[in-house]
């Protein structure tokens, strides 16, 4: 598999927990799968599901986490649960942490079967469990690297884009605070925002100074201005910029998955 480089500037994405709640299964799981594909295509490092409209975040988080996990570990990591009933309709993620069967991979995600401080037994999706040098606790998921005939536990991720992480926030404001404390540029996406063509250079300059960008999304029927007001704040007071990434859109509403694709594609072009 190709080893896509890590983005020069880190991308984060924040989405509402109520996303797709009006969609029936199995189409809803398919939509989440398409969202996961978009995150991986544009090398997003982390996606945060923030609670909105009182909808628990577990459904979105479960599906995104399942799709992110290597196929050879999924049965061991995810017990049968209602949120994953229709997971079979989601397209394969095919990110770098998903090696094909029989593929020689320098790095692999592995489940620690037997822990230890200097050597662990892991399931790395190979013909049989292997011993890896390094510490880890039983049940922990680690990254291992092939070193000659041996395997070594790697702390952190490989030196290329690997996949996204999944996080949960109690509210829109909590997600904003999370990325604010991480030093990221906070950008809200909205058709009522500033035309991206007018601020592309400024956006590039701001991201260069922070090293990362966090893109926030609302719902097709209720945007971030409304989401923010429901939490008692004005959107412009809590974010660094509100940007319209799809000027002159040819449809009445742009759905969130479409907005994620469009905005990340523009960000890719601006920052790379």
Secondary structure, 3 states (H helix, E strand, C coil): CCCCCCCCCEEEEEEECCCCCCCCCCHHHHHHHHHHHHHHHCCCCEEEEECCCCCCCHHHHHHHHHHHCCHHHHHHHCCCCHHHCCHHHCCCCCCCCCCCCCCCCCEEEEEEEECECCEEEEECCCCCCEEEECCECCCCEEEEEEECCEEEEECCCCCCCCCCEEEEECCHHHHHHHHHHCCCEEEEEEEEEEEHHHHHHHHHHHHHHHCEEEEECCCCCCCHHHHHHHCCCCHHHHCCEEEECCCCCCCCCCCHHHHHHHHHHHHHHHHC
